[in-house]
Amino acid sequence: FYLELAHRHGEKALELGVGTARLAIQLARAGVETWGIDNAPHMLRAAERSLAREPPEVRRRVHLEQADVRDFDLNERFGLVYFPSYSFDHLITGDDQASALRCIRRHLAPGGVYAFDLAHIPKLKEDSGWFVQRKPLNRERTVVRLGFHRTRPEKRLMSVDLWYEVYEDGRMLERYHEGGEVYIHTPDGIRRLLEENGFEIEAWYGGHDRQPFNNTSGMMVIVARRSRNREID
């Protein structure tokens, strides 16, 4: 999904919350010049390790920096800025969300787009529970994520504790913990937030395979561009 957008919008992309750089490396392998920022040093170290295993031409296309999505300036403009893996949900206040969107607008090239995904829970209710996810980083390494969540529907907040374990050939290399809250957006709320911060929606999907969004969709995948009718910078 993001690779197709990058090819369509100029072969130069910025990933927010780059993490282990799994997606950024995929784009770089396909010829896309890719920047990635993350505010967590341990994630950038993991990204550097992943990148070190790539051939020189891929490594040259990936540029990693430690930066906060609410306040960054790379002195670059991009045809695609993308914020994957429900990461925008981690900005829980209106001020943080608006600050990030202003930074994103400033980094979009003319005709560029901002693409991101959000959790969609149409009937948020008080709940708690454990979950576990396993994701391959490459042919040798796998990350296992164990999480516990608790929802506060009156504030549309979900608290999440995550424990990560990185394995290579069955041997654990690294373990770390992250915790915090996420904000569960409504479709009307995210539409209004984008409009108030100078964006207009180009496409809205229920998944990365571009299926139509509806009330039963588990996620919102949105592609937006700078509003043609409003300048707020």
ZADO-1210 file (C-alpha; in nm, 4 decimals, padded with zeros to 6 digits):
<atoms>
<atom x="00.0000" y="00.0000" z="00.0000" code="PHE" pos="1"/>
<atom x="00.2631" y="00.2544" z="00.1068" code="TYR" pos="2"/>
<atom x="00.5041" y="00.1418" z="-00.1652" code="LEU" pos="3"/>
<atom x="00.2405" y="00.2001" z="-00.4324" code="GLU" pos="4"/>
<atom x="00.1761" y="00.5494" z="-00.2947" code="LEU" pos="5"/>
<atom x="00.5495" y="00.6234" z="-00.2892" code="ALA" pos="6"/>
<atom x="00.5889" y="00.5217" z="-00.6541" code="HIS" pos="7"/>
<atom x="00.2909" y="00.7367" z="-00.7474" code="ARG" pos="8"/>
<atom x="00.4126" y="01.0445" z="-00.5605" code="HIS" pos="9"/>
<atom x="00.7739" y="01.0954" z="-00.6530" code="GLY" pos="10"/>
<atom x="00.9871" y="00.8124" z="-00.5082" code="GLU" pos="11"/>
<atom x="01.0723" y="01.0070" z="-00.1899" code="LYS" pos="12"/>
<atom x="00.9033" y="00.9139" z="00.1375" code="ALA" pos="13"/>
<atom x="00.9111" y="00.9865" z="00.5100" code="LEU" pos="14"/>
<atom x="00.8039" y="00.7287" z="00.7673" code="GLU" pos="15"/>
<atom x="00.6967" y="00.8575" z="01.1086" code="LEU" pos="16"/>
<atom x="00.7582" y="00.6196" z="01.3975" code="GLY" pos="17"/>
<atom x="00.9972" y="00.4161" z="01.1840" code="VAL" pos="18"/>
<atom x="01.0549" y="00.1528" z="01.4539" code="GLY" pos="19"/>
<atom x="01.2661" y="-00.1355" z="01.3246" code="THR" pos="20"/>
<atom x="01.2582" y="00.0155" z="00.9715" code="ALA" pos="21"/>
<atom x="01.0861" y="-00.2908" z="00.8264" code="ARG" pos="22"/>
<atom x="00.8646" y="-00.0836" z="00.5957" code="LEU" pos="23"/>
<atom x="01.1314" y="00.1762" z="00.5191" code="ALA" pos="24"/>
<atom x="01.3686" y="-00.0984" z="00.4060" code="ILE" pos="25"/>
<atom x="01.0995" y="-00.2493" z="00.1830" code="GLN" pos="26"/>
<atom x="01.0537" y="00.0878" z="00.0133" code="LEU" pos="27"/>
<atom x="01.4296" y="00.1351" z="-00.0227" code="ALA" pos="28"/>
<atom x="01.4665" y="-00.2081" z="-00.1831" code="ARG" pos="29"/>
<atom x="01.2137" y="-00.0925" z="-00.4433" code="ALA" pos="30"/>
<atom x="01.4156" y="00.2201" z="-00.5213" code="GLY" pos="31"/>
<atom x="01.2399" y="00.4738" z="-00.2959" code="VAL" pos="32"/>
<atom x="01.4582" y="00.7270" z="-00.1134" code="GLU" pos="33"/>
<atom x="01.3219" y="00.6909" z="00.2391" code="THR" pos="34"/>
<atom x="01.3642" y="00.8920" z="00.5583" code="TRP" pos="35"/>
<atom x="01.2525" y="00.7592" z="00.8955" code="GLY" pos="36"/>
<atom x="01.2179" y="00.9282" z="01.2334" code="ILE" pos="37"/>
<atom x="01.1527" y="00.7803" z="01.5760" code="ASP" pos="38"/>
<atom x="01.1777" y="00.9224" z="01.9260" code="ASN" pos="39"/>
<atom x="01.2876" y="00.5922" z="02.0851" code="ALA" pos="40"/>
<atom x="01.6642" y="00.5255" z="02.0779" code="PRO" pos="41"/>
<atom x="01.6203" y="00.1488" z="02.1210" code="HIS" pos="42"/>
<atom x="01.3959" y="00.1347" z="01.8126" code="MET" pos="43"/>
<atom x="01.6508" y="00.3266" z="01.6074" code="LEU" pos="44"/>
<atom x="01.9225" y="00.0865" z="01.7229" code="ARG" pos="45"/>
<atom x="01.7060" y="-00.2037" z="01.6051" code="ALA" pos="46"/>
<atom x="01.6523" y="-00.0224" z="01.2740" code="ALA" pos="47"/>
<atom x="02.0270" y="00.0274" z="01.2295" code="GLU" pos="48"/>
<atom x="02.0882" y="-00.3428" z="01.2912" code="ARG" pos="49"/>
<atom x="01.8264" y="-00.4376" z="01.0333" code="SER" pos="50"/>
<atom x="01.9678" y="-00.1903" z="00.7834" code="LEU" pos="51"/>
<atom x="02.3236" y="-00.3172" z="00.8322" code="ALA" pos="52"/>
<atom x="02.2237" y="-00.6506" z="00.6774" code="ARG" pos="53"/>
<atom x="02.1075" y="-00.4853" z="00.3548" code="GLU" pos="54"/>
<atom x="02.3240" y="-00.4302" z="00.0435" code="PRO" pos="55"/>
<atom x="02.4968" y="-00.0907" z="00.0075" code="PRO" pos="56"/>
<atom x="02.2499" y="00.0470" z="-00.2475" code="GLU" pos="57"/>
<atom x="01.9609" y="-00.0117" z="-00.0041" code="VAL" pos="58"/>
<atom x="02.1492" y="00.1344" z="00.2930" code="ARG" pos="59"/>
<atom x="02.2207" y="00.4510" z="00.0944" code="ARG" pos="60"/>
<atom x="01.8486" y="00.5082" z="00.0375" code="ARG" pos="61"/>
<atom x="01.7492" y="00.4966" z="00.4075" code="VAL" pos="62"/>
<atom x="01.8074" y="00.7974" z="00.6344" code="HIS" pos="63"/>
<atom x="01.7279" y="00.7582" z="01.0056" code="LEU" pos="64"/>
<atom x="01.6964" y="01.0362" z="01.2628" code="GLU" pos="65"/>
<atom x="01.5823" y="01.0619" z="01.6221" code="GLN" pos="66"/>
<atom x="01.2975" y="01.3130" z="01.6321" code="ALA" pos="67"/>
<atom x="00.9553" y="01.3736" z="01.7836" code="ASP" pos="68"/>
<atom x="00.6645" y="01.3620" z="01.5374" code="VAL" pos="69"/>
<atom x="00.5121" y="01.6640" z="01.7137" code="ARG" pos="70"/>
<atom x="00.8134" y="01.8857" z="01.6477" code="ASP" pos="71"/>
<atom x="01.0565" y="01.7970" z="01.3700" code="PHE" pos="72"/>
<atom x="01.2236" y="01.9748" z="01.0804" code="ASP" pos="73"/>
<atom x="01.4220" y="01.7682" z="00.8305" code="LEU" pos="74"/>
<atom x="01.4689" y="02.0483" z="00.5768" code="ASN" pos="75"/>
<atom x="01.3234" y="01.8131" z="00.3148" code="GLU" pos="76"/>
<atom x="00.9932" y="01.7772" z="00.1292" code="ARG" pos="77"/>
<atom x="00.8328" y="01.4426" z="00.0491" code="PHE" pos="78"/>
<atom x="00.5825" y="01.3090" z="-00.1988" code="GLY" pos="79"/>
<atom x="00.4629" y="01.0672" z="00.0697" code="LEU" pos="80"/>
<atom x="00.4584" y="01.1009" z="00.4470" code="VAL" pos="81"/>
<atom x="00.3194" y="00.7888" z="00.6135" code="TYR" pos="82"/>
<atom x="00.2451" y="00.7013" z="00.9766" code="PHE" pos="83"/>
<atom x="00.1755" y="00.3239" z="00.9892" code="PRO" pos="84"/>
<atom x="00.0880" y="00.0665" z="01.2554" code="SER" pos="85"/>
<atom x="-00.1798" y="00.2726" z="01.4339" code="TYR" pos="86"/>
<atom x="00.0929" y="00.5069" z="01.5571" code="SER" pos="87"/>
<atom x="-00.1110" y="00.8276" z="01.5189" code="PHE" pos="88"/>
<atom x="-00.3411" y="00.6826" z="01.7877" code="ASP" pos="89"/>
<atom x="-00.0593" y="00.7329" z="02.0407" code="HIS" pos="90"/>
<atom x="-00.1054" y="01.1101" z="02.0173" code="LEU" pos="91"/>
<atom x="-00.3805" y="01.1397" z="02.2746" code="ILE" pos="92"/>
<atom x="-00.4320" y="01.5153" z="02.3105" code="THR" pos="93"/>
<atom x="-00.5720" y="01.7546" z="02.0553" code="GLY" pos="94"/>
<atom x="-00.2636" y="01.9755" z="02.0880" code="ASP" pos="95"/>
<atom x="-00.0266" y="01.6853" z="02.0133" code="ASP" pos="96"/>
<atom x="-00.2356" y="01.5737" z="01.7165" code="GLN" pos="97"/>
<atom x="-00.2477" y="01.9267" z="01.5726" code="ALA" pos="98"/>
<atom x="00.1274" y="01.9793" z="01.6245" code="SER" pos="99"/>
<atom x="00.2076" y="01.6576" z="01.4380" code="ALA" pos="100"/>
<atom x="-00.0262" y="01.7463" z="01.1518" code="LEU" pos="101"/>
<atom x="00.1320" y="02.0906" z="01.1147" code="ARG" pos="102"/>
<atom x="00.4782" y="01.9313" z="01.0916" code="CYS" pos="103"/>
<atom x="00.3505" y="01.6816" z="00.8362" code="ILE" pos="104"/>
<atom x="00.1986" y="01.9573" z="00.6191" code="ARG" pos="105"/>
<atom x="00.5262" y="02.1484" z="00.6179" code="ARG" pos="106"/>
<atom x="00.7117" y="01.8398" z="00.4941" code="HIS" pos="107"/>
<atom x="00.4783" y="01.7568" z="00.2043" code="LEU" pos="108"/>
<atom x="00.5983" y="01.8391" z="-00.1455" code="ALA" pos="109"/>
<atom x="00.3458" y="01.9969" z="-00.3855" code="PRO" pos="110"/>
<atom x="00.0963" y="01.7251" z="-00.4722" code="GLY" pos="111"/>
<atom x="00.2238" y="01.5045" z="-00.1895" code="GLY" pos="112"/>
<atom x="00.0019" y="01.2955" z="00.0378" code="VAL" pos="113"/>
<atom x="-00.0132" y="01.1932" z="00.4021" code="TYR" pos="114"/>
<atom x="-00.1219" y="00.8305" z="00.4578" code="ALA" pos="115"/>
<atom x="-00.1913" y="00.6681" z="00.7936" code="PHE" pos="116"/>
<atom x="-00.4008" y="00.4057" z="00.9672" code="ASP" pos="117"/>
<atom x="-00.6100" y="00.4188" z="01.2821" code="LEU" pos="118"/>
<atom x="-00.7908" y="00.1659" z="01.4961" code="ALA" pos="119"/>
<atom x="-01.1670" y="00.1707" z="01.4438" code="HIS" pos="120"/>
<atom x="-01.3818" y="00.0560" z="01.7362" code="ILE" pos="121"/>
<atom x="-01.7366" y="00.1734" z="01.6616" code="PRO" pos="122"/>
<atom x="-01.8796" y="00.0732" z="01.9994" code="LYS" pos="123"/>
<atom x="-01.6060" y="00.1401" z="02.2510" code="LEU" pos="124"/>
<atom x="-01.6872" y="-00.0179" z="02.5865" code="LYS" pos="125"/>
<atom x="-01.5080" y="-00.0755" z="02.9133" code="GLU" pos="126"/>
<atom x="-01.2840" y="-00.3747" z="02.8616" code="ASP" pos="127"/>
<atom x="-00.9442" y="-00.5244" z="02.9434" code="SER" pos="128"/>
<atom x="-00.7398" y="-00.8216" z="02.8310" code="GLY" pos="129"/>
<atom x="-00.4158" y="-00.9718" z="02.7025" code="TRP" pos="130"/>
<atom x="-00.3026" y="-01.0256" z="02.3446" code="PHE" pos="131"/>
<atom x="00.0070" y="-01.1639" z="02.1726" code="VAL" pos="132"/>
<atom x="00.1397" y="-01.0944" z="01.8223" code="GLN" pos="133"/>
<atom x="00.4314" y="-01.2442" z="01.6306" code="ARG" pos="134"/>
<atom x="00.5845" y="-01.0649" z="01.3309" code="LYS" pos="135"/>
<atom x="00.8895" y="-01.1571" z="01.1192" code="PRO" pos="136"/>
<atom x="01.1423" y="-00.8744" z="01.0831" code="LEU" pos="137"/>
<atom x="01.3385" y="-01.0601" z="00.8152" code="ASN" pos="138"/>
<atom x="01.4301" y="-01.4182" z="00.7328" code="ARG" pos="139"/>
<atom x="01.6303" y="-01.4617" z="01.0540" code="GLU" pos="140"/>
<atom x="01.4595" y="-01.2397" z="01.3105" code="ARG" pos="141"/>
<atom x="01.1141" y="-01.2367" z="01.4664" code="THR" pos="142"/>
<atom x="00.9586" y="-00.9981" z="01.7174" code="VAL" pos="143"/>
<atom x="00.7018" y="-01.1224" z="01.9681" code="VAL" pos="144"/>
<atom x="00.4758" y="-00.8596" z="02.1243" code="ARG" pos="145"/>
<atom x="00.2778" y="-00.9372" z="02.4399" code="LEU" pos="146"/>
<atom x="00.0288" y="-00.6723" z="02.5413" code="GLY" pos="147"/>
<atom x="-00.2340" y="-00.5852" z="02.7997" code="PHE" pos="148"/>
<atom x="-00.5033" y="-00.3251" z="02.7299" code="HIS" pos="149"/>
<atom x="-00.7709" y="-00.1464" z="02.9309" code="ARG" pos="150"/>
<atom x="-01.0286" y="00.0909" z="02.7808" code="THR" pos="151"/>
<atom x="-01.1846" y="00.4058" z="02.9249" code="ARG" pos="152"/>
<atom x="-01.4744" y="00.4704" z="02.6870" code="PRO" pos="153"/>
<atom x="-01.5849" y="00.7967" z="02.8501" code="GLU" pos="154"/>
<atom x="-01.2564" y="00.9544" z="02.7318" code="LYS" pos="155"/>
<atom x="-01.2095" y="00.7303" z="02.4246" code="ARG" pos="156"/>
<atom x="-00.8761" y="00.6185" z="02.5693" code="LEU" pos="157"/>
<atom x="-00.7130" y="00.2780" z="02.5836" code="MET" pos="158"/>
<atom x="-00.4098" y="00.2137" z="02.8042" code="SER" pos="159"/>
<atom x="-00.1648" y="-00.0372" z="02.6607" code="VAL" pos="160"/>
<atom x="00.1411" y="-00.2104" z="02.8070" code="ASP" pos="161"/>
<atom x="00.3633" y="-00.3856" z="02.5527" code="LEU" pos="162"/>
<atom x="00.6518" y="-00.6245" z="02.6098" code="TRP" pos="163"/>
<atom x="00.8723" y="-00.6903" z="02.3047" code="TYR" pos="164"/>
<atom x="01.1112" y="-00.9817" z="02.2556" code="GLU" pos="165"/>
<atom x="01.3351" y="-01.0014" z="01.9479" code="VAL" pos="166"/>
<atom x="01.4488" y="-01.3508" z="01.8452" code="TYR" pos="167"/>
<atom x="01.7037" y="-01.4739" z="01.5942" code="GLU" pos="168"/>
<atom x="01.7085" y="-01.8459" z="01.5122" code="ASP" pos="169"/>
<atom x="01.5166" y="-01.9159" z="01.8339" code="GLY" pos="170"/>
<atom x="01.7554" y="-01.7166" z="02.0567" code="ARG" pos="171"/>
<atom x="01.6279" y="-01.4029" z="02.2304" code="MET" pos="172"/>
<atom x="01.8458" y="-01.1019" z="02.1471" code="LEU" pos="173"/>
<atom x="01.6575" y="-00.8179" z="02.3103" code="GLU" pos="174"/>
<atom x="01.3657" y="-00.7513" z="02.5441" code="ARG" pos="175"/>
<atom x="01.2057" y="-00.4169" z="02.6229" code="TYR" pos="176"/>
<atom x="00.8817" y="-00.2665" z="02.7506" code="HIS" pos="177"/>
<atom x="00.6669" y="00.0206" z="02.6295" code="GLU" pos="178"/>
<atom x="00.3538" y="00.1560" z="02.7885" code="GLY" pos="179"/>
<atom x="00.1116" y="00.4372" z="02.7346" code="GLY" pos="180"/>
<atom x="-00.2312" y="00.5357" z="02.6165" code="GLU" pos="181"/>
<atom x="-00.3917" y="00.5542" z="02.2747" code="VAL" pos="182"/>
<atom x="-00.6838" y="00.7646" z="02.1601" code="TYR" pos="183"/>
<atom x="-00.9601" y="00.5838" z="01.9697" code="ILE" pos="184"/>
<atom x="-01.0830" y="00.8209" z="01.6995" code="HIS" pos="185"/>
<atom x="-01.4299" y="00.8270" z="01.5502" code="THR" pos="186"/>
<atom x="-01.4680" y="00.8752" z="01.1728" code="PRO" pos="187"/>
<atom x="-01.6337" y="01.2147" z="01.2233" code="ASP" pos="188"/>
<atom x="-01.3679" y="01.3188" z="01.4724" code="GLY" pos="189"/>
<atom x="-01.0685" y="01.2373" z="01.2514" code="ILE" pos="190"/>
<atom x="-01.2327" y="01.4017" z="00.9509" code="ARG" pos="191"/>
<atom x="-01.2855" y="01.7200" z="01.1520" code="ARG" pos="192"/>
<atom x="-00.9304" y="01.7092" z="01.2927" code="LEU" pos="193"/>
<atom x="-00.7800" y="01.6842" z="00.9443" code="LEU" pos="194"/>
<atom x="-00.9948" y="01.9659" z="00.8076" code="GLU" pos="195"/>
<atom x="-00.9118" y="02.1947" z="01.1006" code="GLU" pos="196"/>
<atom x="-00.5407" y="02.1419" z="01.0363" code="ASN" pos="197"/>
<atom x="-00.5421" y="02.2116" z="00.6651" code="GLY" pos="198"/>
<atom x="-00.5963" y="01.8681" z="00.5079" code="PHE" pos="199"/>
<atom x="-00.8566" y="01.7276" z="00.2752" code="GLU" pos="200"/>
<atom x="-00.9223" y="01.3558" z="00.2426" code="ILE" pos="201"/>
<atom x="-00.8361" y="01.1960" z="-00.0896" code="GLU" pos="202"/>
<atom x="-00.9212" y="00.8335" z="-00.0043" code="ALA" pos="203"/>
<atom x="-01.0626" y="00.6414" z="00.2911" code="TRP" pos="204"/>
<atom x="-01.0375" y="00.2619" z="00.3173" code="TYR" pos="205"/>
<atom x="-01.1198" y="-00.0152" z="00.5610" code="GLY" pos="206"/>
<atom x="-00.7784" y="-00.1805" z="00.5174" code="GLY" pos="207"/>
<atom x="-00.4497" y="-00.1674" z="00.3309" code="HIS" pos="208"/>
<atom x="-00.5941" y="-00.3751" z="00.0478" code="ASP" pos="209"/>
<atom x="-00.8234" y="-00.0766" z="-00.0240" code="ARG" pos="210"/>
<atom x="-01.1523" y="-00.2414" z="00.0663" code="GLN" pos="211"/>
<atom x="-01.4303" y="00.0125" z="00.1297" code="PRO" pos="212"/>
<atom x="-01.4589" y="00.1471" z="00.4827" code="PHE" pos="213"/>
<atom x="-01.7796" y="00.0758" z="00.6740" code="ASN" pos="214"/>
<atom x="-01.8975" y="00.0576" z="01.0333" code="ASN" pos="215"/>
<atom x="-01.7716" y="-00.3004" z="01.0738" code="THR" pos="216"/>
<atom x="-01.4155" y="-00.2228" z="00.9585" code="SER" pos="217"/>
<atom x="-01.1474" y="-00.2833" z="01.2196" code="GLY" pos="218"/>
<atom x="-00.9310" y="00.0001" z="01.0941" code="MET" pos="219"/>
<atom x="-00.9395" y="00.3280" z="00.9044" code="MET" pos="220"/>
<atom x="-00.6763" y="00.3813" z="00.6340" code="VAL" pos="221"/>
<atom x="-00.6733" y="00.7423" z="00.5188" code="ILE" pos="222"/>
<atom x="-00.4898" y="00.9246" z="00.2414" code="VAL" pos="223"/>
<atom x="-00.5000" y="01.3045" z="00.2740" code="ALA" pos="224"/>
<atom x="-00.3408" y="01.6026" z="00.1027" code="ARG" pos="225"/>
<atom x="-00.2956" y="01.9687" z="00.1834" code="ARG" pos="226"/>
<atom x="-00.6246" y="02.1518" z="00.1511" code="SER" pos="227"/>
<atom x="-00.6538" y="02.3522" z="-00.1692" code="ARG" pos="228"/>
<atom x="-00.8753" y="02.6060" z="00.0050" code="ASN" pos="229"/>
<atom x="-00.6876" y="02.6709" z="00.3273" code="ARG" pos="230"/>
<atom x="-00.3370" y="02.7649" z="00.4311" code="GLU" pos="231"/>
<atom x="-00.2542" y="02.7628" z="00.8033" code="ILE" pos="232"/>
<atom x="00.1270" y="02.7558" z="00.8126" code="ASP" pos="233"/>
</atoms>
